[in-house]
């Protein structure tokens, strides 16, 4: 979680691990505002951390894309390599298990 400071234009002007005087709530590392700031002002290590923070979201996009293409008959799920099928099925089961009434998972699978 990061605390951000915003300029008059509303854009992030600073990121900190400590709460700012403004009292703005913390944002997760994968929040677009945090990522944009880190990409503009971060060093290579910070940029690598920002990239890693997007991995979970991208994995979900790929899962949804595969599901959509399979549902529409563009691809057959069974045409995917066995390892890919197993990973997608496992993630689907895990998401389903966590999502059923779990207050720690929001609608986009982010753990709160």
N, C-alpha and C positions, 0 to 999 in steps of 0.2 A: 504494500500500500504506500502511496505517495501523497504528500500534501502539495498542492500547487498554489502558486501566487499568480494572479492574473493582472494584465495591464488594463488600461482604460478601454482598449479595443476588445477585451474579453479573451484574448489569447493568453496562453500560459507563458509567463515571463520567468518563472523559476519553479524548481521541483526540489522538495526536501523530504527527509524522513521525519522531521519534526513538524508539529502543527504550527501553522502561521497565525499571526495575530488576528487575521480576518475571520478565523473560525470556520473556514471552508472545510467541508468533510473530505476525508481521504479518498483517493481514487485508486483502483487496482492498476497494477503494472501494465496491463494490456488495454487500458482505456485509451481511445484515440488521441485525446489531448495530451496525455503523458507520452505516448509513443511519438507523436509529432514533435514535441519539445526535445525529447532525447535524440531523435534523428537530426534535428537542426543543431543541437548544442553538445551532443555527447561525443566522447572519444570512442575508439574502436571497441573497447570492452562494454561500454554502455550501449552502443549500437547493437552489439551481439546479444546483450540481455534483452533489448527491445525486440529484436527479431525472435528470440526464444519465447517471449511473452505472447507472440501472435500464433505460435505453433498449435495450441489447442483450438483456437478459433478456426484456423485453416483446416485442421483435421475434421472438424465438424462440417465445414463447407464441402470437403471432399466426400464425406459420408452422405451428406444430403444430395450431392450431385449424383453419386452412384445410385442411390435409392430412387431418385427421380428418373434417371435414364433406364433403370430396370423396370420401374413401374410403367413407363411409357413404351416398353418393349424395344428400346433402342439398343440395349445390351442385355445379355442374359447374365444374371448373377453368377451362374455356374461357369461362365466363360472366364471369369476372373481367376487368377492363380489361387491355388489352395490356401496359401499363406494369407493372401488378401481377404479371401472369404472368411477365414477363421478370425482374423483381426476385426473385420467389420461386424461379424456376428457377436463377438465378445464385447466390443464397445457398445453395440446396440443393447445387449442384455444388461450391461453395467449401467448405462444411462437409464434404461427402463426401471431397473431396480432402485436407483437413486432418486429418480424423478417421481416415483409414486408416493406422494405425500411427504417427501423429504423437504423440509423448509430450508435446508442448506444449499439447494440447487435451484437456480432460477430457470426461467423459460429458455434461456440460451445455454444451459448446462454449466453456467459459471457457478463455482462454489462460493457462497457468500461468506 
